[in-house]
């Protein structure tokens, strides 16, 4: 989907990965049977969008007229002291009219566009959640409103759905955010009442955020809903299976598949192929964000979550080709105050060492970063904690003495292990990892000179820098002080690849290019989510063959993957692999049950190849999974 061009100074920001509708085992592609409707007040006569703001501190006041609607939350001593929520609904979108979505429609995707204006306090780097409202409301809605017990809307399964339908991070002024609300529209299409969404936050403290309402004069800044659905559901998509590449004489192969079409429509089958790029295999690097509440046993976090993370990494190291593990800092909550936390952390992380769990002779290599909580020390003057300690217990358990005997340990800066580096290889790919302590890069130029010297010395290695506070959540996330200092000091080093951190709850990434070199920065932190983080970790899959880094998020403790836009995305990175575009090999006509085929000539016996096919009935088109084959291995 291409960004929208605005007449006003807005930037289009894709905040959701728009999920394509899947047909059987195949990938969907744009279909002629699809129709897209757009709803926005003032567009083609539509006037059904309604937004209302409700305020805990103004419980009876109506808020339907402001140009900006606010979302915020404040808590003191465990009690919510202030909150603002926003309600959004699009009426009249379902029906039998030409500009309506038919009830029961098969919806492939839906996006809600909200614009953040120029108000200084409008953006936030905290997540804003959208939950479907389950009770009726109108333009007179307020915090004190009978439908929700005169106490704002609760995501309790009665007033609003308990699990959010979507979320986004509106972190930039003058930006339009596209939010994936496909599941909401599917629920309403199934017949559930359309009462719109409540926009709210669950954080203990939320920096206020605001979006532009339908009350503004500029139409293209108003909330907009875009829905794509199937206008011909009786026409079922064709399917394809039994994909085969068979030898067909010297330097040739026959590509074939079997088609199925429930409507027995005439089908057009097109085959595409290319020589597979030559490169090493995929490998993974695992991120362990802030584990402080697992070691402190706080906010529902437990040591079992930490242990589950480490055990999953070690037991999957061979199968997943896990090359390295990066702890992003805040290993503990209280630093040098409670040693028990370090005992819990070391008991977990030491299990990566040695072959007991992984089966690897040297275990799974890893680094740990010093976070601000790891720097805490005993307070004075009645204070339990003070900032700015020397991370003494960190050095007791993860210091120079602990790592110096490990093959991947490179060395350290100064007299302790607060800043150090490691080296690892993953096939033909070689890396240097720098672990820099919280607060130091932003104020210690000598440290950054040391880091730059290492990158220059190891110019043949791609560089990953871990420092606890890298960027704020959002896409693109803004640099924090340490992350920004690292980038500015090291951006001239062509081998700088990634800057990664935690610190601020949420996820985000940004991409910077300097003198032709690309640097990606990533933040992951789940500490203030449910159960102190619930054991979620990040998985970076490095794919030299595809020139990509794929990011995924998983909790071994909960056994659950997150697949929303913030937790699953792909970063382009040039590993130096030459990738040929897919070329059309041939085409055939078919009916259901046929085995269409085409001949692929000019193949080299020493090369690997990949291919796929598209099957169309004129209304719907599917694309098969990509198939691999080796001509030399065929007989």
Secondary structure, DSSP 8 states (H G I E B T S, - for coil): ------SSS-EEEE-S------BTTBEE---TTEEEEEE-TTSTT---EEEEEEEGGGTT---SS-SEEEEEEEEETTEEEEEEEEEEEETT-BSSSTTSB-TT--EEEEEEEEEE-S-TTS--SS-EEEEEB-S---TT--SS-GGGTTS----SSSSB-SS-SEEE---SSSEEEEEE-HHHHHHHHTT-----EEEE--SSSEEEEEEE-TTSS-GGGS-EEEEEEES-TTS---EEEEEEEEE-STTEEEEEEEEE-TT---EEEEEEEEE-------EEEEEE---HHHHTT-TT--HHHHHHHHHHHHHHHHHHTEEEEEE-S--SSSTTS-HHHHHHHHHHHGGGBSHHHH--TTB--EE----TGGG-EE-STT-SEES----HHHHHHHSHHHHTTSTTEEEESTTSSSSEEEEEEETTEEEEEEEE-TTTTTT-HHHHHHHHHHHHHTTTSEEEEEESS-B-SEET--B-HHHHHHHHHHTTSTTEEEEEE-SSSEEEEEEEEETTEEEEEEEEE-TTSGGGGTTEEEEEEEETTTTEEEEEEEETTTTEEE-STTTSEEEE---S------EEEEEEEE-TT---EEEEE---TTSEEEEEEEEE-SS-EEE---EEEEGGG--
